[in-house]
C-alpha cells in the first residue's frame, strides 16, 4: 500500500518484434518496484501479494493508465502507431466496474482503443467462462484487442476460443526456451502456430533470447 501511495512503482517496456520486418510493432508493459529492500523481489510475487491484500485493483488501474499514457506519448512523438499490451489480473476482471476503469484510462490518456491490448492468462479466461465471455465481448466492441497469455500451459477447452474472438495467442516462454532441444516443446509450438493461423489470429512468442530461437520460430 505504501509503495502505491509513495509512487515507488514504475513500468518498463518489452518490445514485440515482427519476425518478417524486424520492426517493433508493439510493447508490453512490465511492472518494477523502486525500493532499496524489495527491488529484487520477483514481480509475480508482488502481484500475488497485491491480489491477496486487496490492492490489485488500484495497482492494476495505475499500470493501465500509465501504459496508455506512455503509448500515446510515443505516438505523439512520431515513433509509430504501436499497440501497448497490458497484463490484467483475474481479480480485476471480476470487478463490476472493470469496463469503466478501462474506458477511464483510455479517456485520460487520449489513446485510441485499437492501440490497447489486454493480456489475460489462459487459466483466467477459462475460469467461469459464462461470466468472462460477455465481458471480453464488451471489450472487443470498444475496439480493444485481447491476447491470451501463457497459452499452452492451462487446461482449457479449445472450443471456447472461437467464442472469445481473441486477437493474439502468446506462446509461453517455457516452450520457446526448450524448443531447440525438446521435440515435444517444438511439437506444441507447431500446433499452436498452426491453430492460430487457422483461427486467423496473431501469434507472439515469449522468451526469445537468441538468434537461433528467432530463426526457428520464423
SULDA-V640954 format. One record per helix or strand of 3 or more residues. SS is the DSSP state (hx for helix, st for strand). FROM is the first residue (numbers start at 1). TO is the last residue. If there is no record, write none. Layout:
ss,from,to
SS,FROM,TO
SS,FROM,TO
//
This chain:
ss,from,to
hx,2,5
st,9,17
st,24,33
hx,43,53
hx,56,76
st,83,87
hx,90,93
hx,98,109
hx,113,115
st,116,121
hx,122,126
hx,129,141
st,145,151
hx,158,164
st,168,171
hx,173,178
hx,183,199
st,202,205
hx,211,217
//
